[in-house]
Amino acid sequence: MNIKYIGNFKDGTGWSKACVYNALSLSSSGENVDCEVIRYNKSDVDINPEINNLIDNKLDNYDIVINHCLPAEYKWNSSVKNVGFVALETRRLLNKLWIKKIKLMDEI
């Protein structure tokens, strides 16, 4: 299975580490993983060298796109399964763009 994994792999935060561990886990289980880096800050920490191979791995087709980022940055593709990670720290979600993007996903 070909998986595109979108996340902030290089900034050293907890979200970044989760992206790295999840992508490496998928790859070690035999899936073809292509990691796309997004940035939320200018940090660029040293990361597991194996993840750099997945960042350089460019696949032509995907079966699944995993969006491990803020919902405003979700990328949606109508021909594949779209999965979004979301962690909300509020009781009220007023950002309508986030709701619209979350509703596009096949799985949250």
VOBA-1610 file (N, C-alpha, C; in pm, whole numbers, padded with zeros to 5 digits, always signed):
BEGIN
Met+00084-00116+00000Met+00000+00000+00000Met+00090+00124+00000Asn+00052+00224-00077Asn+00126+00350-00085Asn+00057+00455+00002Ile+00135+00515+00090Ile+00081+00612+00185Ile+00158+00743+00176Lys+00086+00852+00161Lys+00147+00985+00172Lys+00118+01033+00313Tyr+00223+01068+00387Tyr+00210+01111+00526Tyr+00255+01256+00534Ile+00163+01345+00565Ile+00190+01488+00570Ile+00201+01531+00715Gly+00313+01592+00752Gly+00330+01635+00890Gly+00451+01724+00910Asn+00465+01774+01031Asn+00580+01860+01064Asn+00689+01775+01128Phe+00763+01707+01046Phe+00861+01608+01090Phe+00986+01667+01153Lys+01018+01792+01128Lys+01152+01841+01161Lys+01161+01947+01269Asp+01053+01978+01340Asp+01065+02089+01435Asp+01088+02047+01580Gly+01095+01917+01608Gly+01130+01870+01740Gly+01020+01875+01845Thr+00899+01913+01807Thr+00788+01918+01902Thr+00730+01778+01924Gly+00636+01768+02015Gly+00568+01640+02036Gly+00493+01594+01912Trp+00429+01689+01843Trp+00360+01655+01718Trp+00459+01602+01616Ser+00574+01665+01609Ser+00677+01623+01515Ser+00723+01481+01546Lys+00749+01454+01672Lys+00793+01320+01711Lys+00686+01217+01681Ala+00561+01250+01703Ala+00452+01158+01671Ala+00448+01128+01521Cys+00468+01231+01439Cys+00473+01211+01293Cys+00585+01114+01256Val+00703+01138+01312Val+00819+01054+01283Val+00791+00910+01324Tyr+00747+00889+01446Tyr+00723+00753+01496Tyr+00615+00682+01416Asn+00507+00752+01383Asn+00399+00690+01305Asn+00445+00651+01165Ala+00517+00742+01099Ala+00565+00713+00963Ala+00664+00598+00963Leu+00755+00596+01061Leu+00852+00486+01068Leu+00783+00354+01099Ser+00680+00358+01181Ser+00605+00237+01213Ser+00535+00182+01089Leu+00473+00271+01011Leu+00408+00227+00888Leu+00510+00167+00791Ser+00625+00233+00779Ser+00728+00185+00688Ser+00783+00050+00733Ser+00807+00035+00863Ser+00863-00091+00912Ser+00764-00207+00900Ser+00635-00175+00885Ser+00536-00282+00867Ser+00520-00321+00720Gly+00601-00261+00633Gly+00602-00300+00492Gly+00526-00209+00399Glu+00473-00099+00450Glu+00401-00003+00365Glu+00501+00089+00295Asn+00466+00134+00174Asn+00546+00235+00104Asn+00500+00372+00151Val+00590+00445+00217Val+00554+00572+00277Val+00633+00685+00213Asp+00564+00791+00176Asp+00623+00914+00124Asp+00585+01024+00221Cys+00683+01085+00287Cys+00656+01189+00386Cys+00670+01327+00323Glu+00571+01410+00347Glu+00574+01549+00302Glu+00585+01638+00426Val+00687+01724+00428Val+00713+01809+00544Val+00638+01940+00531Ile+00568+01977+00639Ile+00513+02112+00651Ile+00579+02174+00773Arg+00583+02305+00777Arg+00653+02373+00886Arg+00560+02470+00957Tyr+00572+02470+01090Tyr+00499+02567+01172Tyr+00594+02668+01236Asn+00723+02640+01229Asn+00823+02733+01281Asn+00953+02713+01204Lys+01057+02785+01240Lys+01183+02777+01166Lys+01278+02672+01221Ser+01238+02601+01325Ser+01323+02498+01383Ser+01348+02387+01283Asp+01467+02333+01288Asp+01502+02221+01201Asp+01599+02132+01278Val+01544+02046+01362Val+01626+01961+01447Val+01671+01837+01372Asp+01779+01778+01421Asp+01824+01651+01365Asp+01719+01546+01396Ile+01682+01470+01295Ile+01581+01367+01314Ile+01638+01233+01272Asn+01564+01130+01299Asn+01603+00995+01262Asn+01639+00992+01113Pro+01758+00943+01078Pro+01799+00941+00937Pro+01703+00862+00848Glu+01636+00763+00905Glu+01541+00684+00826Glu+01426+00769+00775Ile+01387+00870+00852Ile+01276+00954+00809Ile+01317+01038+00690Asn+01445+01075+00683Asn+01493+01150+00566Asn+01477+01068+00438Asn+01495+00937+00448Asn+01473+00851+00331Asn+01326+00853+00289Leu+01236+00857+00388Leu+01093+00862+00355Leu+01053+00998+00300Ile+01121+01104+00344Ile+01094+01238+00290Ile+01139+01246+00145Asp+01249+01178+00115Asp+01300+01177-00023Asp+01226+01078-00112Asn+01148+00988-00053Asn+01075+00885-00127Asn+00951+00948-00191Lys+00955+00969-00320Lys+00841+01030-00390Lys+00766+00923-00468Leu+00643+00899-00427Leu+00557+00801-00492Leu+00463+00871-00590Asp+00431+00804-00699Asp+00341+00862-00799Asp+00194+00846-00761Asn+00159+00735-00700Asn+00019+00706-00665Asn+00010+00678-00516Tyr-00105+00709-00458Tyr-00128+00683-00317Tyr-00260+00611-00300Asp-00264+00525-00198Asp-00389+00462-00157Asp-00452+00539-00042Ile-00365+00599+00040Ile-00408+00673+00158Ile-00325+00800+00171Val-00391+00909+00211Val-00321+01031+00249Val-00351+01055+00396Ile-00245+01061+00477Ile-00260+01087+00620Ile-00216+01231+00645Asn-00308+01310+00699Asn-00281+01450+00731Asn-00260+01462+00881His-00136+01472+00923His-00101+01485+01065His-00057+01630+01086Cys-00155+01719+01072Cys-00129+01863+01075Cys-00256+01935+01118Leu-00250+02066+01124Leu-00369+02143+01156Leu-00472+02126+01044Pro-00599+02116+01077Pro-00701+02095+00975Pro-00700+02199+00862Ala-00661+02319+00889Ala-00655+02422+00784Ala-00558+02383+00673Glu-00465+02293+00704Glu-00364+02253+00606Glu-00387+02114+00549Tyr-00500+02052+00581Tyr-00530+01921+00525Tyr-00529+01926+00372Lys-00474+01820+00313Lys-00480+01805+00167Lys-00573+01688+00139Trp-00667+01710+00050Trp-00770+01611+00019Trp-00757+01566-00124Asn-00773+01436-00147Asn-00766+01379-00280Asn-00887+01288-00296Ser-00970+01316-00396Ser-01096+01242-00412Ser-01076+01096-00451Ser-00958+01058-00500Ser-00940+00922-00548Ser-00874+00828-00445Val-00850+00878-00324Val-00788+00795-00221Val-00861+00811-00088Lys-00824+00729+00009Lys-00879+00743+00145Lys-00800+00855+00213Asn-00873+00948+00273Asn-00813+01064+00340Asn-00833+01051+00490Val-00723+01057+00565Val-00726+01045+00710Val-00669+01172+00770Gly-00736+01226+00870Gly-00688+01346+00936Gly-00672+01326+01085Phe-00559+01371+01138Phe-00539+01377+01282Phe-00586+01514+01327Val-00653+01519+01441Val-00692+01649+01495Val-00691+01640+01648Ala-00636+01743+01710Ala-00638+01756+01856Ala-00688+01895+01886Leu-00799+01903+01952Leu-00859+02033+01980Leu-00844+02065+02127Glu-00807+02188+02156Glu-00791+02232+02294Glu-00895+02340+02325Thr-01015+02319+02279Thr-01122+02415+02300Thr-01255+02343+02310Arg-01351+02406+02371Arg-01486+02350+02374Arg-01571+02407+02262Arg-01523+02516+02205Arg-01597+02581+02096Arg-01505+02592+01976Leu-01549+02540+01867Leu-01470+02547+01744Leu-01537+02647+01651Leu-01482+02765+01645Leu-01542+02871+01565Leu-01480+02883+01426Asn-01366+02821+01406Asn-01297+02833+01278Asn-01369+02746+01174Lys-01448+02809+01091Lys-01528+02735+00993Lys-01444+02664+00888Leu-01325+02718+00857Leu-01236+02652+00762Leu-01195+02516+00817Trp-01167+02509+00947Trp-01129+02382+01007Trp-01242+02281+00995Ile-01363+02321+01026Ile-01478+02230+01016Ile-01496+02181+00873Lys-01486+02270+00778Lys-01500+02233+00637Lys-01395+02130+00598Lys-01270+02152+00636Lys-01162+02059+00601Lys-01177+01925+00674Ile-01220+01930+00801Ile-01240+01806+00877Ile-01348+01721+00811Lys-01455+01784+00764Lys-01565+01710+00701Lys-01525+01645+00569Leu-01418+01693+00506Leu-01370+01631+00382Leu-01304+01495+00406Met-01252+01475+00525Met-01178+01353+00554Met-01270+01231+00562Asp-01218+01117+00521Asp-01291+00990+00533Asp-01285+00939+00676Glu-01176+00966+00743Glu-01154+00922+00882Glu-01087+01036+00958Ile-01125+01051+01084Ile-01061+01149+01173Ile-01011+01075+01294
//
